[in-house]
Amino acid sequence: RLRWRRAVGLVVRNRRRRFREFSALGAIDDAQRRRILGKVQVVINVHRAALQFINGVKQYHLTHELIEEGFSISPDELAEITGMREDSTILKLHGGTSGISRKIKASLQDGINETEITTRQKLYGTNKHAEKPARSFWMFVWDALHDLTLNILIVCALVSLVVGLATEGWPKGIYDGLGIMLSILLVVLVTASSDYKQSRKFMELDHEKQKIYVLVTRDKKTKKVLIHDLVVGDILHLSIGDVVPADGLFISGYCLLVDESSLSGESEPIQVSEEKPFLHGGSKVVDGTAKMLVTAVGSRTEWGKIMGTLSDSGVDETPLQVKLNGVATIIGQIGLVFAILTFVVLLGRFLVNKGMAVGLMNWSANDALTIVNYFAIAVTIIVVAVPEGLPLAVTLSLAFAMKKLMNDKALVRHLAACETMGSVSCICTDKTGTLTTNHMIVDKVWISDVSKSVNGDAKISELKSVISERAMAILVQGIFVNTGSEVVKGDDGKRTILGTPTEAALLEFGLTVERDRYTEYNKIQRVRVEPFNSVKKKMSVIIQLPNGGFRSFCKGAPEIILEHCNDMLNGEGDIVPLSDMQKQNVLNIINSFASEALRTLCIAFQDLDEFSDEQTIPENGYTLIALFGIKDPVRPGVRDAVMTCMAAGITVRMVTGDNINTAKAIAKECGILTEDGIAIEGHELHDKSSDELRELLPKIQVYFYLTCLLSTNCFMDLKVQC
């Protein structure tokens, strides 16, 4: 790309449109990148400071409607309090989070009343950003007319019309120019109509994509609502991976870390707590869980203010368009040079012959017509040199490709994207939720050296008959207290489980075993909670037992939990040492579950005599309780889709953080892992040299990562291959 840029950079004049997507990324070192990020951060900070200054000089007054409804703070002042992320002075003057909740008539425990939703939307705004008006058809026509090849053809058509009328008269003289004009019109109409039609469909798709549900507490009930239905005063539940949909204040939670790089430019996650309670829309939760009081929505949020100042920078051209425009420019310039040379040679010969015959001082109408004919020949050379059929052929082929993709339920926003789709040679796909349905159920359980299938009430009863009550009670307690899911009662009276598919599967299994104990165990005080994250691969909790003492539960990836265990529960529910032979037996059970395409999860516990706020949750000394095999069925049609890709010459690779044996089993079921393919773990790939990587990468079909980070060279080699 850089060589192409240097080669045609001298002759392609409109560099802003030709090469704006080809930035010299390879030439940017770490120091330059840091300087660029520093400048971006300065711009963001200046913008934020300006907004805070504007807000600082404002005087806030309560409207008659706010006073009438019982609210005692204006929406603009409320938004300003949340915007002062570094200064909590104003927040303290209002009585902190609890004081704000009283002023907006919200309970930090029960939430708001459903009957107040409309009133709050009217007084404090809706959680929607201002949408740009839809582009008209004529705007797409105007965009299509900016194609360089078409511009050259338009000039040629106009010149051809003028010369044709001057030399051949009406109507014969307009044929060539009119033909070029019709070709241009056809290209523009096909491009504009296709882009316009797709833009309308993408607007509908965007509205569907924005239907994101979040958990809130209203009327003492936890329920799912659309992010656009959030209102000031809502109690919002946040967990890892969530994007904060509005500004608000931290109420309670565990180890909450948020990434505000999109707002502040700071790459380091920020710890949010009662001392620093400010949460802003657009930031992402990278660790922990929390409950948040919504204080600003829509355009009054920090993210909404920044988005309101941004404008669309346009759409970059694809490599094919760049090359076509470059070729058109070169051909046009070469044609122009030869046309000028031809005209100069013909005119020179005419002048020499005329000078030798009658002299250069005697001119007639025939002489002028001869020169016009020479000019027409030169224009003809230019017109013939520019391939007027090329844009039409490319546009029609891409439009046909777009139609075929639409028939396969794949929407393409721009015609040029069909070229990119046609250039795909490798697809890297996740496993959970992409190749699989992401609807999980506990299929097998190993506990106290007993492995049973539990996909039915009869089999669960059989499991309970061979396991002691004490062991089963500890297992159920660990499931109920160490979970990120919860059971809620809907407006229709039905109970549903809210949470991630894995957590919901475990909780559903626990409810099937001992439903009556859920309320009892759910009331137990949780002293410390460490939510699941992708680094530790586990979730831990410490509870205070009713009869005194503390108990720690942890669950997560079997390989990690097993390393923390020194003991295990036997069939009678007693704690016995976990020998090396028994540990190897557990590993064999894990591999057998994984080979059946089951997602594996371990749970363990440890009793503690005392635990203080300064202590951390123990990492070792646990007692192994059980091993779960969770089934996540492959989506229908996945294998056929993989086979179709392979038949088209596209390599499909799986990239997953799940157990390597589970990944291999799913990959074989989907047809991704073949006999000559390789499934490899991250640390193995990391230890390879560059030469070994170049030989190995084409054969890799399943890549398993855990906590290993690839080196820069390894990543670049992966990017080249994929």
C-alpha positions in Angstrom: 0.0 0.0 0.0 2.8 2.4 0.8 4.6 1.5 -2.4 1.4 2.2 -4.3 0.9 5.5 -2.5 4.5 6.6 -3.4 4.1 5.4 -7.0 0.9 7.3 -7.9 1.2 10.1 -5.3 2.7 12.5 -7.8 0.0 12.0 -10.4 -3.2 11.6 -8.3 -4.0 15.1 -7.3 -7.0 14.7 -5.0 -5.0 13.1 -2.2 -7.5 14.0 0.5 -10.0 11.5 -1.1 -7.5 9.1 -2.6 -5.3 8.1 0.3 -6.9 9.3 3.5 -7.4 5.7 4.8 -3.8 4.7 4.2 -2.1 6.3 7.2 1.5 5.2 7.7 0.7 3.1 10.7 3.9 1.1 10.5 6.0 4.3 10.8 4.3 5.4 14.1 6.5 4.4 17.1 5.4 4.2 20.7 6.6 7.8 21.4 4.6 9.2 18.6 1.6 7.2 19.6 1.9 8.6 23.2 2.2 12.1 21.8 -0.9 11.6 19.7 -2.9 10.2 22.6 -1.7 13.0 24.8 -3.0 15.6 22.3 -6.4 13.8 22.1 -6.6 13.8 25.9 -5.8 17.5 26.0 -8.6 18.2 23.5 -11.1 16.1 25.5 -10.0 17.7 28.8 -10.3 21.2 27.3 -13.8 20.4 26.0 -14.9 19.1 29.3 -13.4 22.1 31.2 -15.3 24.4 28.8 -18.5 22.6 29.5 -17.9 22.8 33.2 -17.1 26.5 33.0 -20.3 27.1 31.1 -22.3 25.1 33.7 -20.5 26.9 36.5 -21.8 30.4 35.6 -25.4 29.2 35.2 -28.0 29.9 37.8 -30.4 27.0 38.3 -34.0 27.6 39.1 -36.8 25.1 39.9 -39.6 25.3 37.4 -43.2 25.3 38.5 -43.7 21.8 37.2 -40.8 20.4 39.3 -42.1 22.0 42.5 -45.6 20.8 41.7 -44.5 17.2 41.4 -42.4 17.3 44.6 -38.9 17.4 43.0 -36.3 19.8 44.6 -33.5 19.9 42.1 -33.4 20.9 38.4 -32.2 18.5 35.7 -29.3 20.8 34.7 -28.0 21.1 38.2 -28.3 17.4 38.6 -26.3 16.8 35.5 -23.6 19.3 36.6 -23.1 17.4 39.9 -22.4 14.2 38.1 -20.2 16.0 35.6 -17.8 17.2 38.4 -16.0 13.8 38.5 -13.0 15.1 40.4 -14.8 17.3 42.9 -17.5 15.9 45.2 -18.0 19.2 47.1 -21.3 20.1 45.5 -22.5 16.5 45.9 -21.8 16.7 49.7 -23.6 20.0 49.9 -26.7 18.2 48.6 -26.3 15.4 51.2 -24.4 12.9 49.1 -26.1 10.1 47.1 -28.9 9.7 49.7 -29.6 13.4 49.6 -29.8 13.4 45.8 -32.2 10.4 45.9 -34.5 12.3 48.3 -34.5 15.4 46.0 -35.5 13.3 43.0 -38.0 11.2 45.0 -36.2 7.9 44.5 -35.6 5.1 47.0 -32.1 3.6 47.0 -33.6 0.2 47.9 -37.0 0.1 46.2 -36.4 2.3 43.2 -39.1 4.6 41.7 -42.8 4.0 41.0 -43.8 2.8 37.5 -46.5 5.4 37.5 -43.9 8.2 37.6 -42.1 7.2 34.4 -43.9 9.6 32.1 -43.6 12.5 34.5 -39.8 12.0 34.9 -39.3 11.7 31.2 -41.2 15.0 30.7 -39.3 16.9 33.5 -35.8 15.3 33.3 -35.7 14.1 29.7 -35.5 10.8 27.9 -32.4 8.7 27.5 -32.1 9.3 23.8 -29.4 11.3 21.9 -30.4 13.7 19.1 -30.4 11.7 15.8 -29.2 13.1 12.6 -31.9 13.5 10.0 -32.0 10.8 7.3 -30.1 11.5 4.1 -32.3 12.2 1.1 -31.9 10.4 -2.2 -30.4 13.5 -3.8 -27.6 13.5 -1.2 -26.6 10.0 -2.4 -26.7 11.2 -6.0 -24.4 14.1 -5.0 -22.0 11.6 -3.3 -22.0 9.3 -6.4 -21.1 12.3 -8.6 -17.9 12.8 -6.6 -16.3 9.8 -8.2 -13.1 10.9 -9.9 -13.6 8.7 -13.0 -17.1 10.1 -13.5 -15.8 13.6 -13.1 -13.3 13.0 -15.9 -16.0 11.5 -18.1 -18.3 14.5 -17.4 -15.6 16.8 -18.7 -15.0 14.6 -21.7 -18.7 14.5 -22.5 -19.0 18.3 -22.4 -16.0 18.8 -24.6 -17.3 16.1 -27.0 -20.6 17.9 -27.2 -19.1 21.2 -28.0 -16.6 19.9 -30.6 -19.2 17.6 -32.1 -21.7 20.4 -32.6 -19.0 22.6 -34.0 -17.7 20.0 -36.5 -20.7 17.9 -37.4 -23.6 20.0 -36.4 -27.1 19.0 -35.0 -28.0 16.3 -34.3 -25.1 14.1 -35.4 -22.6 16.0 -33.4 -24.2 15.2 -30.0 -24.2 11.4 -30.3 -20.8 10.7 -28.7 -21.3 13.2 -25.9 -24.9 12.1 -25.2 -23.8 8.4 -25.0 -21.2 9.3 -22.4 -23.7 11.3 -20.4 -26.2 8.4 -20.4 -23.5 6.1 -19.2 -22.7 8.5 -16.3 -26.4 8.9 -15.5 -26.9 5.1 -15.3 -23.8 4.6 -13.0 -25.0 7.5 -10.7 -28.6 6.2 -10.5 -27.6 2.6 -9.8 -25.1 3.6 -7.1 -27.4 6.2 -5.4 -30.5 4.1 -5.4 -28.6 1.1 -4.0 -27.0 3.1 -1.2 -30.3 4.9 -0.5 -32.2 1.7 -0.2 -29.6 0.2 2.1 -29.3 3.3 4.3 -33.1 3.0 5.0 -32.8 -0.6 5.9 -29.8 0.1 8.1 -31.7 2.8 9.9 -34.3 0.2 10.8 -31.5 -2.2 11.8 -29.9 0.5 14.0 -33.1 0.9 15.8 -33.2 -2.8 16.5 -29.6 -2.8 17.6 -30.3 -0.1 20.1 -32.9 -2.3 21.9 -30.4 -3.1 24.7 -31.9 -4.3 28.0 -30.6 -3.4 31.4 -31.5 -4.4 34.9 -33.2 -1.8 37.1 -35.1 -1.9 40.4 -38.6 -0.3 40.3 -41.5 -0.8 42.7 -39.3 -3.2 44.8 -38.8 -5.5 41.8 -35.8 -6.1 39.6 -36.7 -6.1 35.9 -35.3 -5.7 32.4 -36.0 -2.4 30.6 -34.7 -0.8 27.4 -31.9 1.7 27.9 -34.0 4.3 26.1 -36.7 3.8 28.9 -34.2 4.7 31.7 -35.3 7.8 33.7 -33.7 9.9 36.4 -34.1 8.1 39.7 -33.8 4.5 38.4 -31.7 2.1 40.4 -29.4 0.5 37.7 -27.6 -2.8 38.2 -24.1 -3.0 36.6 -21.8 -6.0 36.0 -18.7 -6.8 34.1 -18.9 -6.0 30.4 -21.8 -3.5 30.7 -21.6 -0.1 29.0 -23.0 2.5 31.4 -26.1 3.9 29.6 -26.5 7.1 31.6 -24.7 9.3 34.2 -25.3 8.5 37.8 -24.0 7.9 41.3 -22.6 4.8 42.9 -24.8 3.3 45.6 -23.2 0.0 46.5 -21.1 -2.7 44.9 -17.9 -4.7 44.9 -14.6 -3.9 43.3 -16.1 -1.7 40.6 -13.6 -0.6 37.9 -14.7 1.4 34.8 -12.9 2.3 31.6 -13.5 6.0 30.8 -11.0 6.2 28.0 -13.8 7.2 25.5 -14.6 10.2 27.7 -11.3 11.3 29.3 -8.6 9.6 27.1 -7.2 7.9 30.2 -6.4 4.2 29.5 -6.2 3.1 33.1 -9.5 1.9 34.7 -10.9 4.0 37.4 -12.0 2.7 40.8 -15.5 3.8 41.7 -16.6 3.7 45.3 -18.6 5.7 47.8 -15.8 8.2 48.1 -15.6 8.6 44.3 -19.2 7.8 43.3 -19.4 9.4 39.8 -20.4 7.1 36.9 -20.7 8.4 33.3 -22.5 7.2 30.3 -20.3 5.7 27.6 -17.8 4.2 30.1 -17.4 0.4 30.3 -17.4 -1.8 33.4 -14.2 -3.8 33.4 -14.5 -5.4 36.8 -16.9 -5.7 39.7 -20.6 -5.2 40.2 -22.6 -2.2 41.5 -25.9 -0.5 41.9 -26.2 3.0 40.5 -28.6 5.9 40.9 -29.4 7.5 37.5 -29.0 11.3 37.6 -28.7 12.4 34.0 -30.0 10.9 30.8 -29.8 11.6 27.0 -28.1 14.8 25.9 -27.5 15.9 29.5 -25.0 13.2 30.1 -21.2 13.8 29.6 -21.3 11.4 26.6 -24.4 13.1 25.2 -22.7 16.5 25.3 -19.6 15.2 23.5 -21.6 13.4 20.9 -23.6 16.6 20.3 -20.4 18.3 19.2 -19.2 15.6 16.8 -19.9 15.5 13.1 -19.6 12.7 10.6 -16.3 12.8 8.8 -17.6 10.9 5.8 -16.9 7.4 4.4 -13.5 6.3 3.3 -13.1 4.6 -0.1 -12.1 1.0 -0.4 -8.8 -0.2 -1.9 -10.5 -1.1 -5.2 -12.0 2.4 -5.5 -8.6 3.9 -4.7 -6.9 1.9 -7.4 -9.6 2.5 -10.0 -9.5 6.2 -9.3 -5.7 6.1 -9.5 -5.8 4.2 -12.8 -8.4 6.6 -14.2 -6.2 9.6 -13.2 -3.1 8.0 -14.8 -4.9 7.0 -18.0 -6.5 10.5 -18.2 -3.2 12.2 -17.8 -1.5 9.9 -20.4 -4.4 10.5 -22.8 -4.1 14.2 -22.2 -0.4 14.1 -23.0 -0.9 12.2 -26.2 -3.8 14.3 -27.2 -1.7 17.5 -26.8 1.2 15.9 -28.7 -1.2 14.8 -31.5 -2.8 18.3 -31.7 0.7 20.0 -31.7 2.0 17.7 -34.4 -1.0 18.1 -36.6 -1.1 21.8 -36.1 2.6 22.1 -36.8 2.4 20.1 -40.0 -0.6 22.2 -41.1 1.2 25.5 -40.4 4.4 24.3 -42.2 2.5 23.2 -45.3 0.4 26.4 -45.3 3.5 28.6 -44.9 5.2 26.9 -47.8 2.1 27.0 -50.0 0.3 30.3 -49.5 2.0 31.9 -46.5 0.8 32.3 -42.9 -0.8 35.6 -43.5 -3.7 34.3 -45.7 -6.5 32.5 -43.7 -9.8 31.2 -44.8 -12.9 29.5 -43.2 -11.6 26.1 -44.3 -8.4 26.7 -42.4 -10.3 27.3 -39.2 -12.4 24.2 -39.7 -9.3 22.1 -40.3 -7.9 23.3 -36.9 -11.2 22.5 -35.2 -11.0 19.0 -36.7 -7.5 18.6 -35.3 -8.8 19.7 -31.9 -11.7 17.2 -32.3 -9.2 14.4 -32.9 -7.3 15.3 -29.7 -10.5 15.3 -27.7 -11.4 11.9 -29.2 -8.1 10.5 -28.0 -8.9 11.7 -24.4 -12.5 10.3 -24.6 -11.3 7.0 -25.9 -8.5 6.8 -23.3 -10.9 7.1 -20.3 -12.7 3.8 -19.9 -16.3 5.0 -19.4 -17.6 1.4 -19.1 -15.4 0.6 -16.1 -17.3 2.4 -13.4 -20.6 1.0 -14.7 -19.2 -2.6 -14.8 -17.9 -2.3 -11.3 -21.0 -0.7 -9.9 -23.3 -3.3 -11.5 -21.2 -6.2 -10.2 -21.1 -4.8 -6.7 -24.9 -4.1 -6.8 -25.5 -7.7 -7.9 -23.3 -8.9 -5.0 -25.2 -6.7 -2.6 -28.5 -8.2 -3.8 -27.1 -11.7 -3.3 -26.0 -10.8 0.3 -29.5 -9.4 1.0 -31.0 -12.7 -0.1 -28.8 -14.3 2.5 -30.1 -11.8 5.2 -26.8 -9.9 5.2 -27.3 -6.2 5.0 -24.5 -4.1 3.3 -24.5 -0.4 3.9 -22.4 0.6 0.9 -21.8 -1.0 -2.4 -18.0 -0.8 -1.8 -18.3 -3.1 1.2 -19.1 -6.0 -1.2 -15.6 -5.8 -2.4 -14.3 -6.1 1.2 -16.6 -9.1 1.8 -15.3 -10.7 -1.4 -11.7 -10.3 -0.2 -12.2 -12.3 3.0 -9.8 -15.2 3.3 -10.0 -16.0 7.0 -12.8 -15.8 9.6 -11.9 -15.9 13.3 -14.9 -16.7 15.4 -15.7 -17.0 19.1 -17.4 -20.1 20.4 -19.9 -19.3 23.1 -23.0 -17.5 21.7 -21.6 -17.5 18.2 -21.2 -21.1 17.2 -23.4 -22.2 20.1 -26.9 -21.1 21.2 -25.6 -19.6 24.5 -28.6 -21.3 26.3 -26.9 -23.4 28.9 -28.0 -26.3 31.1 -26.1 -28.4 33.6 -25.8 -31.8 31.9 -23.4 -33.7 34.2 -22.2 -33.3 37.8 -19.2 -34.9 39.6 -19.4 -34.8 43.4 -17.7 -37.0 46.1 -16.3 -39.4 43.4 -19.7 -39.8 41.9 -20.4 -38.7 38.3 -24.0 -38.4 37.2 -26.1 -37.1 34.3 -28.6 -34.6 35.7 -30.7 -33.6 32.6 -34.0 -34.6 34.2 -35.8 -34.7 37.5 -35.4 -38.5 37.8 -31.7 -38.3 37.4 -31.4 -35.5 40.0 -33.3 -37.6 42.5 -30.9 -40.4 41.8 -28.0 -38.1 42.5 -29.5 -37.0 45.8 -30.0 -40.6 46.8 -26.3 -41.4 46.6 -24.9 -38.1 48.1 -25.2 -37.3 51.8 -27.4 -34.4 52.9 -24.5 -32.5 54.3 -22.5 -32.6 51.0 -25.6 -31.6 49.1 -26.4 -28.7 51.5 -22.9 -27.3 51.1 -23.2 -27.6 47.3 -26.5 -25.8 47.1 -25.4 -23.1 49.6 -22.3 -22.5 47.4 -24.5 -22.2 44.3 -27.0 -19.8 45.9 -24.6 -17.4 47.7 -21.8 -17.3 45.1 -23.8 -16.3 42.0 -24.2 -13.3 39.8 -27.8 -14.3 38.9 -31.0 -13.8 40.8 -34.5 -15.0 40.7 -37.1 -12.3 40.1 -40.9 -12.4 40.0 -42.4 -10.7 37.0 -45.6 -8.7 36.7 -47.3 -11.9 35.5 -46.3 -13.7 38.7 -43.8 -16.1 37.0 -40.3 -16.5 38.4 -37.4 -16.0 36.0 -33.7 -16.1 36.4 -31.7 -13.0 35.4 -28.0 -13.2 34.7 -25.4 -14.7 32.4 -26.2 -18.0 30.7 -23.6 -19.9 32.8 -24.7 -18.4 36.1 -28.3 -19.0 35.2 -27.7 -22.6 34.4 -26.0 -23.2 37.8 -28.8 -21.4 39.6 -31.5 -23.3 37.8 -29.7 -26.6 38.8 -29.6 -25.4 42.4 -33.3 -24.5 42.4 -34.1 -27.9 40.9 -32.2 -29.6 43.7 -33.3 -27.5 46.7 -35.7 -24.8 45.7 -37.0 -24.2 49.3 -33.5 -23.2 50.5 -33.0 -20.3 48.1 -34.8 -17.7 50.2 -33.0 -18.9 53.3 -29.5 -18.9 51.8 -30.2 -15.6 49.9 -30.6 -13.8 53.3 -27.1 -14.8 54.5 -24.9 -11.8 54.8 -22.1 -11.5 52.2 -19.0 -10.0 53.8 -16.9 -9.8 50.7 -17.5 -10.5 47.0 -15.0 -10.7 44.2 -17.0 -10.9 40.9 -15.9 -13.1 38.0 -13.4 -11.6 35.6 -11.5 -12.9 32.6 -8.1 -12.5 34.3 -8.7 -14.6 37.5 -11.2 -16.9 35.8 -13.1 -17.3 39.1 -15.7 -15.7 41.4 -15.3 -15.7 45.2 -17.5 -14.7 48.1 -17.2 -14.8 51.9 -20.4 -15.2 54.0 -21.1 -15.0 57.7 -22.6 -18.2 58.9 -25.7 -18.0 61.1 -24.1 -20.1 63.9 -20.8 -18.1 63.9 -17.7 -18.1 61.8 -17.2 -17.5 58.1 -17.2 -19.5 54.9 -15.5 -18.7 51.6 -16.8 -20.1 48.3 -15.0 -19.9 45.0 -16.0 -21.2 41.6 -14.5 -20.9 38.1 -12.2 -22.6 35.6 -11.5 -26.2 36.9 -7.7 -26.0 36.3 -7.5 -22.9 38.5 -9.9 -23.9 41.3 -8.2 -27.4 41.5 -4.9 -25.7 42.2 -6.4 -23.9 45.2 -7.7 -27.1 46.8 -6.0 -29.3 49.3 -9.1 -31.4 50.4 -12.3 -32.7 49.0 -15.8 -33.8 50.2 -16.4 -37.5 50.4 -19.7 -39.3 50.0 -20.6 -38.7 53.6 -19.9 -35.0 53.4 -16.7 -35.2 55.4 -13.5 -33.4 54.5 -10.7 -35.7 53.3 -7.2 -34.9 51.9 -7.1 -34.5 48.1 -4.2 -36.8 47.0 -2.3 -36.5 43.8 -4.0 -39.6 42.5 -7.4 -38.2 43.3 -6.4 -34.8 41.7 -5.4 -36.7 38.5 -8.7 -38.5 38.6 -10.5 -35.1 38.8 -8.4 -33.9 35.8 -9.5 -37.0 33.9 -13.1 -36.2 34.7 -12.6 -32.6 33.5 -11.1 -33.9 30.2 -13.9 -36.4 29.8 -16.6 -33.7 30.3 -14.7 -31.4 27.9 -14.4 -34.1 25.2 -18.2 -34.4 25.3 -18.3 -30.7 24.4 -19.4 -29.7 27.9 -18.3 -26.5 29.5 -16.6 -27.3 32.8 -16.8 -25.4 36.1 -15.5 -26.2 39.6 -16.8 -25.0 43.0 -15.0 -25.2 46.3 -15.3 -23.9 49.9 -13.3 -23.1 53.0 -14.4 -22.4 56.6 -12.8 -19.5 58.4 -12.8 -18.8 62.1 -12.5 -15.0 61.6 -12.3 -12.5 58.8 -11.7 -8.7 58.9 -12.2 -5.9 56.4 -8.5 -5.6 55.9 -8.1 -9.2 54.8 -8.4 -10.5 51.3 -10.3 -13.6 50.2 -8.0 -16.7 50.6 -6.4 -18.1 47.5 -5.5 -21.5 48.9 -6.6 -24.1 51.4 -10.0 -24.9 49.7 -12.1 -28.0 49.8 -13.3 -29.3 46.4 -17.1 -29.7 46.3 -18.2 -30.5 42.8 -17.4 -30.3 39.1 -20.2 -29.3 36.7 -20.5 -30.1 33.0 -22.6 -27.4 31.3 -24.0 -28.1 27.9 -24.2 -25.3 25.3 -25.6 -26.8 22.0 -24.2 -25.9 18.6 -26.5 -23.6 16.6 -28.4 -25.2 13.8 -26.8 -24.6 10.4 -23.3 -23.8 11.8 -21.7 -26.8 10.2 -23.2 -26.1 6.8 -22.0 -22.5 7.0 -18.5 -23.6 7.9 -18.5 -26.1 5.0 -19.7 -23.4 2.6 -16.9 -21.1 3.8 -14.3 -23.8 3.3 -15.6 -24.6 -0.2 -15.2 -20.9 -1.0 -11.5 -21.0 0.1 -12.2 -19.2 3.4 -10.4 -20.6 6.5 -12.5 -20.6 9.6 -10.7 -20.5 13.0 -12.1 -20.7 16.5 -10.6 -18.3 19.2 -11.9 -19.1 22.7 -11.0 -18.8 26.3 -12.9 -22.0 27.3 -11.3 -25.4 28.1 -9.1 -26.6 25.2 -10.8 -30.0 25.0 -14.2 -28.4 25.0 -13.1 -26.1 22.2 -11.7 -29.0 20.2 -14.9 -31.0 20.6 -17.1 -28.1 19.5 -14.7 -27.3 16.6 -14.9 -30.9 15.4 -18.7 -30.9 15.7 -18.8 -27.6 13.6 -16.3 -29.0 11.1 -13.7 -26.3 11.9 -11.0 -28.7 13.3 -9.9 -31.2 10.6 -7.4 -34.1 10.9 -4.4 -32.0 9.7 -5.5 -28.9 11.8 -3.9 -27.8 15.0 -5.5 -26.7 18.3 -3.0 -24.7 20.3 -2.9 -22.8 23.6 -1.7 -19.2 24.0 1.5 -19.9 26.0 2.6 -22.5 23.4 2.2 -19.9 20.6 3.9 -17.3 22.6 7.1 -19.4 23.0 7.5 -20.0 19.2 10.0 -18.1 17.1 9.1 -16.1 14.1 10.2 -18.8 11.7 8.2 -21.4 13.6 5.2 -19.2 13.7 5.2 -18.7 9.9 5.2 -22.5 9.4 2.6 -23.1 12.2 0.0 -20.3 11.7 -1.5 -21.6 8.5 -2.3 -24.9 10.2 -3.9 -23.4 13.4 -7.7 -23.9 13.5 -8.4 -23.6 17.2 -6.7 -21.0 19.4 -7.1 -21.2 23.2 -6.1 -18.2 25.3 -6.2 -18.0 29.1 -4.0 -15.3 30.7 -1.1 -15.3 28.2 -0.6 -12.2 26.2 1.0 -12.5 22.7 4.1 -10.6 21.9 4.0 -7.9 19.3 5.8 -10.0 16.7 3.5 -12.9 17.3 0.4 -10.7 17.0 1.6 -9.1 13.8 2.2 -12.6 12.3 -1.3 -13.6 13.4 -2.7 -10.4 11.7 -0.8 -11.1 8.5 -2.2 -14.7 8.4 -5.8 -13.7 9.3 
